[in-house]
Amino acid sequence: MDHITLIAKPSLKENAEILPMILEYLKKKKKQVCLGKHIPEFMKNVKADADPYCDDTDLVIVLGGDGTVLRTVRSLKNFDALVFGINLGTLGFLSEIHPDYDKVTATLDKLFNGEFTIDHRLMLEASIVREKKEIANFLALNEFTVSVDGISRLITLQTKVDNRKLATYHADGLIIATPTGSTGYSLSAGGPIVYPTSPSIILTPVNPHSFTQKPIIIPDSKKIKITLESRHEKGVITMDGQKKFDLEQGDIVKIRRHKETFKFIRLPGESYFRTIRKKLNWGKRLET
């Protein structure tokens, strides 16, 4: 891990003091450091021997919440890079530690000594086909959501799996989530929590008109085909709740597992079940 990239959320100001400390630490370790686009504005009074541009990196350190990690994943050029999150958000399912300097440096010591494991998280890719021509292609770590843009109205989505009809959803939308994204929007819509390295994809309808249409888990080898059948409503596909693309009647959305995986660093002694208990307050008695 000689080439390190630092990525930070734009609103880092309240935690900006951690940046020069991490940079100084990495300098002592003789690491080549590259800075993400939002970092220099917080470093105006700090002299840092760091390159603002980096095409290749071994480790990406992300300072922010899950949203910052999701944006980082979609911007990665090198999917062999390992990603480690320092949580500056709220829940922080994709971040391992909080921004305490001593804890951060002690943890980085462990990483540079090889004391970690790697979770290979599957990602999804979606291609948009309009009048038999592919017009766009997108990547998501958490989920894709197909819905009506703007005012909440029902949308009609014919959905096939490996070209076999699954259902025609008449709903507020349809979420196609990875196991990593099972604790995100899909969970809020009534979907299941799925272990993050499970080879599966979750389809969760949002407020379906039919009570019998429930979330379904399918193998990650399956290909999903969604056709927008609504006659009067235009649709939108959203990537990780952050980026969207407008859809028209008759558009086809093809979703499949991406050929690359997101390589997420996990610390020794950390457990996904411990994270779930902590983040979702399982086992805690609610105060009344």
N, C-alpha and C positions, 0 to 999 in steps of 0.2 A: 504494500500500500504506500507507494511513493508519491502518487499524484492524487491530490485531494481537492474536491470542489465543495465550496460552502454556498448553500442556498438558504435564503431567508424570506419570510413573508414580508410584504411591503410595510405593514404596520408594526415593525419590530422595535420602534423607538423606546418603549418602556423597558426593553431587555437588551438594548444596544450595547451595554457595557460588557456583555459576555463575548462579543465579537473580537475586540482587540486581545482579550485574554486567550481565546482559542487560537487566534493567529500567532501570538507570541509562543504559545505552547508548540504549535505545529512547526514554527521556525526552529525552535530548539531541537525538534525531532528531525530536522533537515528534510522536511517534506515540501514538495512543490505544490503551492496552493493557488487555486483559481477561484475568483469571486463571482457569484451570481449577480444578475443585473441590478437587483435592489440593494445590494450591500454597500457599494461605494458611497451612496448618499448618507449613510450612517457613519462613514469613515473619514469625514472631511478633516478632522483634526488628528488623525492617526496615520503615521507613516508605516505602511505595510508593504513588504516585498512580496507582492502577490500579483498574478496575472489575471486581468479581468476576463480573459477569454481562454477556454480550455476545450479542445475537441476530444480529448481522450482523458479518462480518469479511472482510478481504481476504486475510490470510495467517495460517495456523495454524502455529506453531512447536511441534514435539513433542519433548520431552526424554524419551527412553526407548528401548526396543528395539522390535522389530517388533510385539510384542504391544500396546504402547501406541499405535502407529500404527493398528493394526487396530481397537482400541476407539474411537479418535478418529473413524475413518471412519464407524462405525456410529452415532455420536452427532451427526454433522454435520447441521445444519439448512440450511446454505447450501452447495450443492455447487459453486458458482462460486468458492469460496475455494480458494486454493492452499495446499498442505501441504508443509512442509519439516521433515525429521527430523534431530535431533542425537542420535547413537547413544550410549546408556548401557547397551545390552544386550550380546549376544554376537556373533551373526552380523551383524545389522543390514543386511539386504537393502533395507529401506525407509528407511534413514537415510543421510545423505550425509557427515556429518563427526562427529568426536569432540569432547567438551566442553572444548576448549582455548580460553580466552577470546580470545586474539589471533586465532586462526583463525576463531572464531565471529563476532566483530565484522567481520573482514575479509570474510568470506563474506556477512554481512548487508549490508555496503556494496555488494557486487556485486549482490545481489538488488534493493536499492532503486534501483540504477542500471540495472536491467533486464538485467543480464548473466546470463541463465539460459534454459533451455528447459523446456518442460512436457511431461511424459508424461501422456497421457490413458489411464488404466487402467480397463478394464471391470470392472464389479461384477455380482454375481448377486443376484437376488431369488428367494425361495422362498415359495410359499403352500401351506398345509396344508389339505386338503379332507377332511372327515369327514362321512359320510352326506350327501353332496352339498352341504355348506355349508362355506364357507371360514372356518376358525377361527383362523388365525394367518398372519402375514406377516413375513418376515425378510430381512435384507440381509447380504451377505458380500463381502469384497474378496479373500480367499484361496480359501476353499472351503466347501462344505457336505459333511458326512459323514453318511450314513444307516447306522446299525449297531444292534446290540443293546446296551442299557444294562446296565452292571454286568459280570458274569462273561462272558468271551469265548465266544460260541457263534455258530454259523452263522445267518445270516438269509437269507430268500428275498425277492428284490426283482425284480418284473417291471418292466422298463425299456423305455420307448418314446421315440422321437425323432420329433417332428412326427406323433404318433399312429401311427407304424409301429414294430412290435416290433423292438427291438435285441437284447435277451437277457433271460433270467431268471437273475439272479445268485444262486448259493448260495454265500455268502462271509461273511467276518467283517464286511464292510461295503462301501459304495460311496462313493468320493470324487468330487465334482463340483467341479472346480477351474478358476479363471481362470489365464491366463498368469502373473499376479503370484504366484499361489499354487502354481505348478508347482514352485517350489523349497522348498515346505513339506512338508506331510504326504503329498501325492501323490508327491513324489520319494522319500520314505522307503518308500512302498509299491510302488516300482518304476516310477512314472510318468516321463514325459519332461520335460526342461527346455524350456520354450517361451519364446520372446522375449516380453518383458512387454507390448508393444503389439500383438501378433498378435491378429487378430479370431477368437478360437477359444475353445473350452471343452474341458477334458480330463476324461474319465471313467476313473477308475482303480479297479478292484475290489481289495479288501483280502483277500489270501489266498483267492482263489476256489477252490471245490472242483474246478472244471474247469480243467485246465492250459492249455487253449486260449483261455480268456477273458483277454485282454490289455487294457492301456490303449488308449483310442481318442480321437483328437482330432477334434472336429466344428466346423463353423462356428458363430460366436456368434449367428447368426440363428435357430438351431434351438431348439425348445422341448422340454424333457425332462419326462417323466412317469414317476414311480416309485410303484409300488403295493406296499405291505407285505403279502406273502402268507403270512408265517410264522403257523402256527396257534396255537402255544403260546408264542411269544416276543414280548414287546413291544419296540418299537424306540425309537430316539431320533435326532433330527437335531441335529447340532452345527454352529454357525456359527463359523468361524475358530478352532476349537478352544477357544473361550472361553465360549460360551453354548449351552444345549441346550433342546430341547423334546421331551416324551414323545410317542411315536407308538403307535397301536393297530392291531390287525389290520384290514386293509381301508383304512387311511388312504392317501391319495394325496398325493404331494409333487410339486408342479409348479415347475420351475426354468427361469428364462429370464434373458437379459441385462437388467440394470437400465437404465432410460432415461437415467440420469445416469452420468457418469464421475468417477473420482477423479483430481484434477489434482495430480500429483506433480512437484515442482520438481527438476530436474537441473542440476548445475553445469557450467560450461564445462570442457571437457577430460575430463569423466568419461565412462566407457564401461561399458555393461552387461557386456561381455565381460571388461573389467578387473575389475569387481566379482565376476563369477563366478570368475575365476582366483584372486582374493585370498581370497574367502570360503570357497571349496571346496578351496583349496590345489592347484589344477590346475598341473601343470608342476613341482611341488616333489618332490624325491626324498625318500622316507620313510627315516627313520633306523631302523637295526636294532640 
